[in-house]
Amino acid sequence: MITGIRHIIFDLGGVLLNIDYNITEQAFINLGIPDFAERYSQLRQTDIFDRLETGRMTRNEFVTAMQAIAQTPLTEQQILTAWNAMLLDFPLRRLQILQQLRNHYDLFLLSNTNAIHEEVFNNTLMSSHGIPNIGVFFDKAYMSHRIGLRKPMPEVFQYVLNDNGLLPEHTLFIDDSPQHIAAADALGIRTIYLEKGMTIEDNIFKPRNSA
């Protein structure tokens, strides 16, 4: 663990929540949107998804936009099922780590997400662990669609720092997207890039007696 850290900002998908972009990509390909990966991926996305993740597009508008893109007629449920398919599970050990860290650090969540996904992953958390929403583990949870800002915009990191009076040199940001890490680095925030195959339980917050 990096020394001098007092506050930790966590990403959600790929860090706390297991996700698989490929499942959603394949689901939309099967629905008649063969170029879905060019429209949405971990590294980049088109305006539809930017607007959805910054709260400038409603659920109904998103469905309508996706119906217009598709080469075959799609129902609302088909679109929502495909869109939510990437959301998998919350491993218990990660939630336990958050509970333990709260005794020593200020914890914050900063997630690029949308109202559709937020409802689904909170339902998953409730059904699997009896926890009503992911926000209970944090001092504050910042969802892009609620604050109108998304990573890697420098403004979103500055917003979290200013809102809580945090100094970047005492703040650690953990994320699995390199462009988000680069933006935080540029502001002087300490960072850990969770590369593919890494997990917080196996590579960052390991038990003291582990190798």
C-alpha positions, 0 to 999 in steps of 0.5 A: 500500500502506498504511504501517506494515503488518507483517502481512497477513491474506488472505481466500480465496474472491474474493480468492485463489481465484476463486469464483462463488456464482451457479453453486452457486445455479443448480445447487441451483435445478436440483436442486429448491431454488428458495430456495437464495439465501435460505439461502446467499449471500456476505452471509448464511446459515442455520444449516446453513451456519453449522454446516458452516463452524464444524465442527459439522456433518459432510459426511454430516449436510450431505448429509442436511440438503440432501436434506431441503430439496430438493423432489426426491430427491437423491444425495450426489454431486448435492449435493456437485457443486452445492455445489462448483460455486462453486469456480473457479481460483487465478490464477498471478499471485496465488500469485506475489504471495503468494510475493513478499510473504512476503519482507516481511510475515507472511502469514496466511489467514483463511477461512470454509470447510468440509471439503468445500470445503477438499479440493476447492480444495486438489485444484484447487491441486495439479492446476493448479499442483503445490502441495499446499495453500494453507497453504504460502504462509502463516505460519498458515492459519485455516479456520473449520471447524477453529477453530470460529469464522467471520467476521464474529465479532469473536472470530475476528479477535481469535483470529488477533491473539492467537495470533500476537501481532499489533497491529491497527494493524500488521495489514492485512486484505483481504476481499471481504465488507463485513460482514467488513471492518466487523468487522475495522475495529471492532477497529482492524485496517487493511483493504482492501475488495476490491469487485466487479470488483477483484483484488489483482493489478490494484488492490492489488499492482500491479507498480512500473512499472504505471500 
